[in-house]
């Protein structure tokens, strides 16, 4: 007998009575408050255990049996490098939790009956966005809004291709020159650039900057007065957190990564530009649980069918569960869907330099939790530990020791970097001949400046960079190894270093430099781990190089195959 038949065979009155009784008992058992002194003690102990220089702000919302809301918001730990404390009004970058606002802005347009022609979830991007196109002609022709929002276009991240100088039209143009890593609709591959295109849809149809569309249609109607795309606005409040890190035992604050554009926003606003607070995230969680209705009113701000659509699984993020109390994960639009201890979660994480966030709701339990952190190093870990603990308290679930789980996970070291061979061979072309300007139509131009050995023919730009380099990159450059530097100025990588590895292979690292305000040590710097390489190739008289380990393809997606360096490259650069 199927489960459906069992329920159908029960007397209806008995089933209803049993359901109401269980609901009443459960409501009686749940705590009146979640952020209790015990919860405070737990969160503070986690922050201490992970030795965070920052902290977290937490929002918890629960719908009461009477239809009202129990809303709790609180701050824990340190907000800024000067020691100010986190409160419920401290402002954090929420990074990719911005994606939901992006796609729901499109959802509002889909429900706008005044648009002509009408927009739908299956509208083809080519019919909406001028200049749209991808390398894959099938994806170019057939990609729909639903494909972009669920990350199934066949495109990898290509995060290092967009720069602060880009705008949404230039991103659309670049996409034609970026190599896909999978077949159209074949697999889930997270891609920020597709959410830039979705932001462009809103901008085109509303005829105003995307960030102002969201402010006008979502922030303002919901009364989210502390939520903005503008660094200037957030900073002027005096409540903007510093994104913090530890370097050689010293606590450092990162400059805010996405500081350009004001209230008009910038190129990354759609996929990751929002700054918000625990108080406003509580409003947002209630709105989502109410299917788009502003809390405390009967006013619909976001269409319910849009919220349902983006929360419905389309692509598979993870087909297996890593722990028995979790489930596989599916992705809709700016939302994942999975379960914890049998309770359904709809959520999304956000990660940007200095900040991590998690915004989670349990629709069948009418509970929402948001955790915002400003610890670059371990915030992505302890936000999860805090989230699960708060859910357990809110629903009276069994406590799972997530702290120990994460300690075990990070205790397993990754593979060590491969050292440069002591007898490394030289490349086919002299180092001096490799210096100069290169271009990839998708990634844009770069100039390789020869740092070691010095280049007497260097351009003015290169002379300036190589002169400053020992100061701005203290301890990161080895004069014994041939090295090129380039000022790349992408939204995530200001500089890159090409260090000769062996033969025609170069080890590529991203480099970043930050002022300290200390004349004795004016800059601190950091370098990415090993994992990205460039291979030099000479085709006739044309010098170029191909990069691997840069495009950010999905798990299990193979590297490009081919006979030549160009064929095997994720991105190919020609010398110009």
N, C-alpha and C positions, 0 to 999 in steps of 0.2 A: 504493500500500500504506500502510495506517495504521501509526502508530508502534507501536500495540499488537500488530499482526500481525508487525512486525519482531522484537519481543522474543519473541513466541510461536514464531517460526521458529528462534530460536537454541537449540542444545542446552542443556538446563538446567544441566548440569555446567559448560559453558563460561561461561555467564552468571554462575553463582555464583562461579567461580574469578576471573573478571574483576572482579567486585564486591569480593570479599575482597582482591584484590591492590590495587585502587585505594584501598580503605579503609586498608589497611596503609601504603601509600606516603604517603597524605595524613597519616596519624597521625604518621609519622616526620618529616614536613616541618613540622608545627606546632610552635611554640615551647613550651618547658617553662614559661615565664612570660610573662605579658602586660604586667603593670605593671612593666616593666624600667626601668633608668635612661633608656633612650631614650624610653620612653613618658612617664616623669616629666618629662623635658626638654620633650617636645612639649606636655604639658598645661600646664606652667608657662609656656611661651612663649605659649600661647593666652590664658591668664589675663592675662599682661602685655600682650599685643596689644590685648585688649579693656579694659585698664585697670580691671580689676575691683577694688573694695574688699573683695570677699568671696572666694569660691573654690568648690571642689567636693569632694565625697567620691565615690569610685568603687568599685563592687563588680563583680568579674568571676568567674563560675563556669563551669567546663568539666568535663564528664563524661569520665573517663579510659577508655581501652580496657579496663581491668580492672574498670570499674564503680564506681570511687571518684570523688572530686571534687577538682579543683584549684580552690581558693577563694582569691581575692586581694581585699583591701580596703585602701584607702589614702585619705588626705586631702591636699588641696592648697589653699594659700591661707589666708585669714584668716576665723576663725569669728565674732568679736565685735568690737564697736566699740573695745574695750580692747586689741585686738591679739592675742588668743589664737589659736592655729593650729587648723585643721581636722584632725581625725583620723578614723579609721574608726568611732569611737564618738560623733562629733559628731551631734547630733540636729537634723533638718530637718523642716519641714512638707512633706509630699509631695503635698498638695492633691488633685487629681483622681485620683491613683493610689490614693486611698482607695476609689474606686468599685468596683474589683475585689473588695475585701473585702466591700463592701456586697452585691453581687449573688451572690457565692459564699456569703455567709451565707444568702441565700434558697435557693441551690442545695443547701445542706446540709439545709434544711427540706424541699425537694422530695424528697430521698432518705430522709426520716424516715418509716418505715412505721408509726410509732405515732400519727402525726397522723390525725385523723378530723374532717372529710373530708380526704383527701389533697390536697396542693398539687402543681401541675405548672407547667411553663413556659407553658402555655396557659390557666392559671387566670385568669379574668376578675377584674380589680381590684375591680369592684363586688361580687363575691362574698366578698372578703376584707377590704376596708377600709371600715369604717363611714363614711358621709357622702361617699364618693367621687363625684365628678362633674366634668365639664368643660363649657364652654359648648357644645361640639359634642356633640349628643346621640348621634351614632353612636360617637364616641370614648368617651363616657361609658359606653355600654352594652357595647362590644366590646373595649375596651383590655385587653390581657393583660400578664402579666409580661414576656413577650418583646418587646412593643411599647415598654414603658417603658424597658427596659434598652438597647434599640437606638435610642432617640431618634426614634421614628416616630409619635408621638401627634398630630402637627400643632401642638404647642405650641412657641413659641420659648422663650428663656431666662427672660425676666422676672426677671432677677437682682436688680433693685432693689425687688422686691415683698416680700421676706422680711427680717425684722428680728430682732435678737437677742432680742427679747421673744417671738418666735414659738416654738411647739413643733410637733411633727409633726402632731397633730390640727388645729392652726390653719392649717398649710400646706394640708392637705387641704381645709379650708373655703375658703381663698382661691382655690384653683384653679378653683372654679366661676365666679369673677368675672373671670378673666384671659382676654383675647382670644386665640384661636388665630391663627396666621399661615399655616397651610396645611391642606389636607385630611388627615384621618386616614390614616396609612400612605402619604402621598404623597411625602415627602422626609425626609431626615435633618436634624434640627435639635437640636443639643446642648442639653440641658435639665437643669440641676442639680436642679430641683424634683422630677423624676420619680425621682431617686435618694433624695430625702427620703421619697417615698412607699414606695419599696422598703425603705428602712430601717424604715419604720413597719410593713411586713409582718412583718419579723423581730421587732420589738418587740411587736406584737400577739400573735403566735403563741407567742413564748417568755415573754411576760408579765414582761419586765424591760427596762430601758433598752437601746436598740440598741447603744450603745457597749460595754456589759457583755456583750451577746450575742457580739459579735465577739471580745472579750477571752477569754471563756470557751471559745468554739468554735474559734478560730483562733490568736490570739496565744499563749495559755498552752500549748496542746498542742504548738505548734511551737517553744516555747522562745524566742520573740521578746520577750525580757525588757526591751528598750529601746524597744519600740514601744507607743504609747499614744495615746488621744484627749485626754488631760489635759495642758493647759499647765502646771498646777501640778506634776504629776509630772515632766514633762520639765524644767521650770525648776529643780526641786529637785535634779536630777542634777548641776547645774553644767556641763552639756555642751550646752545648747541654743544653737544658732547665732542670731545676730542677722540678720534680713533687712535688707540694706544697699542704699543708693542714694547717688547723688551729686547734690547740689543747689548750683548756682553754685560749683562747685569744692570744696565741703565734703562730706565723707563723713558720712552720717546713718544712724542705725539706726531702722527702723520698730518701734513697739510691736507685740507679737505680736497678729495680727488676731483669732484665734479662741481667746480666753483664758478663756471662760466654760464652766461646766458640770462641771468636774472629770472624774472617771472615768465619770460618767453621760453625758458628751458634751453636745452642744447641737444646734441645728436643722441645722447644716451638717456634722455628723459624717459622715453617710452619703456625701454627694458629695465631701467634701474635708477631713475633720478629723484625719487621722492624722499623727503625728509619729514619725519613725523614723531609723535609722542605716544606714550602708553595711553593717555587719555583719549586721543583721537583714534587710536587703534581699537579701543573699547567701543567707540561709536561705530567704527567700520565693521567690527565683528557682529554687533547687534544688527546692523543693516543687512549683512549677508545672511544671518540666521532668519531675519524677517523677510527674506526674498526681495530685498531692494527698498523696503519701506523705512523711512526715517524713524528712528526710535522715538517713542512718545507721541507719535502722530499717526495719521492714516495716509500720509503723503508718500506716494511711490516716487522714488528718485531714479531707481534703476529697474528696468523691466524684470519681472521674476523669471521669464523664460530665458533671458540672457544669463542670469546667475545660474540657472539650472544647466544651460548648455555648456558653459565653460567649466562647470564642475563635473561633467559627465566624461568618463574615460574614453579616449579615442586611440591613443597609442600606449604601448606597454613600456614603462620605464625600467621595471625590474620584474621579471617573470617568476622569481623565487623570493622567499622571505629569508632575511639573514638570521632571524631569531623566531622561536615558536610563538611569541606573543604578537608578532607582526604579520603582515600579509604581503603578497605582491603589490606593486604600485602601478597605477595607470595615470595618464596625463590627459587633461582636457584643454583648457586655455588659461595659462597662468595659475593652474591649480593641479595638484596631484590628489589621488584618492586611494586610500588604503585603510587598514584597520589596526587598532591596538587593543589587545585583550578583548576582541570581539566587538569593539565599538568603532564605528566608521569615522575616519578623519578626512577632512578636506583641508589641504594646507599648501604652503609654499615656503621655501627658504629664500633668504637674500644674503648675498655675500659681496662685499666691495672692500677695498683697502680700508682697514680700520674698523669696519662694522659688519655685524652679522645679525640676521633677524629670522624669526619663525612666526608665522601667523596661521593658527590652526583653529578649525571649528569642527564640532561634532554635531551634525545636523539632527540626528535622531535623539540626541540628549539635550539639545538646545544649550550647548556650552561652547564658549570660545576662549582661546588662550593666545596671547601674543607675548613674545619674549624678544626684546631689543637689546643688543649688546654693543659695546665699544672696545672689545678686546680682539685685535686682529689675529693673534696667535691661537687662542683656544676658545674664543667666543662661539665658534661654530660647533664646538663640542658641548660646552656647558649650557648653551641655549636648549639643546635637546634634553639634557639631564633635568633641567628645570621644567621644561614643557611636560615631560612625562610625569614628573612628580606632581605637578599642579593638576593634571588630568586625573591622576590616581586619587588625590584628595577630593577633587570636585565630584567624582563619581563613586567614591568609596571602593576603589579597585585595590587589588593586591599590589603591594609595593615591589617593584623590580629594581635591583641595584644597577642602574644604568651607569653610575659612576665607575664601578668596577669593570663593567663591560668595556667602557671606553678606555679605561686605563690599560686593559688587556690588549685592545686593538692597537693602541699607539705604542705599546711596548715591543711590538714586532717591528724590527728595523727594516727599512726598505733596502734595495740593493745599493751598495756603495758606488760612488762615481767611478768611472773607468779612468785611470790615470793616463796622462799623455805618455806615449812610449819614450823611453830614454834615448832611443836611437831613431826618433821620428824623421821620416824622409821629407824632403821639400816638395812643394806643389809644382805642377808643370810650368807655372808662370811665376816670375819673380814677384815678390811681395809689392815692390814699388809699382809694378804694372797692374796689380789688382786694385790699388787705390783708385778712387774715383766715384762717379755717379752711376747708379743702377736704377732700374725701374721695373715694376710689375703693375699692370693697369689696375689691379684690384687692391694691392697693398700700397701703391703709390711709390714715389721716389725715395731713395736713400743715398747718402754719400758715405762711403767707407773711407775713414781717415786713418792712415797708418800711424799708430802710436809707437810701437816698437818693431823694428828699428825706426828711427825718425825719418821723415820724408822731406827732403829739401824742396821738392816741387809741390808741396801741399797747398791747397787753396786757402784763402783767408779764413773761410769757415772752419776748415780742418785745423789750421794753426791755432785758432782761438780755442777749439775744443781740446786739442792735445795739450795746450798750455794749462788749461784749467783742470784737466783730468786728475793729476795727482792730488789736487786739493779737494775736488768734489767727490772723488771715489777713494777715500783713504783706506789702504789695506787691501784693495780689490784687484789691483793690477800688478802683474809679474813682468818686470822688464826683461827677464830672461827668455820669455816666450813671445814670438811674433804675434802682435795684437792689432786689430782694427777697432775703432770706435765709430759709432754713428748716432746722431741725434734723431731718433725716430719719431718722437712726439705723438705716439698713439695715445688713446685714452687710458691705457693701462701700462704702457711701457714708454718712458721718456727717452731712454738710451738703450743701445744694444752693444755688446762686445763680441767681436769675432776673434777667438783665440785659436791659433793654429794647433791642430791635433796631430794629424799624420797625413802625409801625402797631400791629396786634394781635399781633405776633410778639415772642417773648422768647427769648433765647439762654440755654440751661440748661447749667450746668457743675456737676460734683460738686466739692466742696471738702473738703479734709482738713487737719487741724492737729495738730502734734505738739510736745510740750514739749522744750526743748533743755537745761534745767538751767542756762542762762546768763542771769543777771538782765538783762544788757544787751540780749539778744535772746531773750526767753523762749520763743518759738514759731517753728517753721518750718512752711510750709504749701505745698500744691500744689493745682493745679486741672486738671481733665480738659480735653482738647482740644475744639474745637468739633465739633458733630455732633448734638446733641440740642436740639430746639426745642419751645417751647410756643406754641400759638395761642389767644388769648382769644376767647371767643364769648359772646354774650348771647342767650338764648332766652326771649323774654318778659321776665320779671323775674329769671330765673335766670342767674347768672354762672357760667361754668365755663371750663376750658381743656383742650385736648387735647395730648398729648405725642407726638412722633415721634422716632425715633432712639434709643429706649430699650429695646425689647423683645428685641433680639438674635436676630433671625430668621436662618435659614440662608441661605447664599449663593444668590443668584438668586431668593429669595422676594420677591415684590413688596410694596410698601407697601399699607396698606388703601386702598380706593377708596370714594368716596361723594360726595354733594353737600354735606354739611355738615361742619363742623369735627369734630363728634362722630363722624360716620361714618368720617372719615379718620384718626382718632386711634388710636394703638396702646394708649393708656390715657387715659381721660377722667375728669376730676376736677370734681365739682360743689362750688360754694361752699355751706357749711352755716351 
